[in-house]
Amino acid sequence: MSDDRLVCSAKGCGEDATHQVIWNNPKIHTPDRRKVWFACDEHVQSLQRFLDARGFWIENTPLV
């Protein structure tokens, strides 16, 4: 049996993801490379703030 749930990337969270937090570390990734963290409603802003403080955050998109 396979569990295909997308779970929030916040440490210790097991909630279903509802957003994609898109980011890129320009020191190690090419400009077109996109990394994705999944986030629940509760953690989308804190994950964004974490990445934005480091200059990595690009955008959040709804997970459909």
N, C-alpha and C positions, 0 to 999 in steps of 0.2 A: 504494500500500500504506500502510495506517494503522497506527501503533503506539499501541495503546490501553492500554499499561502505565501504572500509577500508580507514579511514582518518588519516592523519599524526597526531602523538601525540604531536608535538611541540605546545606550547601555542599559541593560536590565529590562527593557520594554519588550513585551511579547504581543503587543496589539497588532491588528491588521494595519498595513500601510494604506494610506489614502492619498499620499503625495509623493512625488519624486523631487528630491533636492539635487539639482544639477550643479556640478562643480568641476574645477580644473586647478591643479597646482602648476602654475607657469614655470616653476623652477625645474620640474621633471617631466611635464607633459607638453606635447606640441599644442599650439593654440586651438586646433580643431578637435582635440581629444576631450571627451566628456565622461566624467565619472558620475555615478548615481548612488545616492543614499535614499532609502525608502523611509518615509516618516508617517506616523499617525497624526491625527489632528492636534493632539496635545504637544507633540515634540517638533513639529515642522518649523516653528519659529526659533526654538533653541538651537536646532541643527543649523539653520540658516545663519544665526548670529555667530555661532562657532566658526563656520567657514568664512563668513564675511569679515570677521576680525582678522583673518589671515590673508585676506585678499583672494580667496579661492571660490567664493560663491558666484554662481552665474544666474540661476533662476530656480523657481519652484513651479512645478506643473502638477495638475491633478493626475492621479493614477486612475486610469479607466480600465 
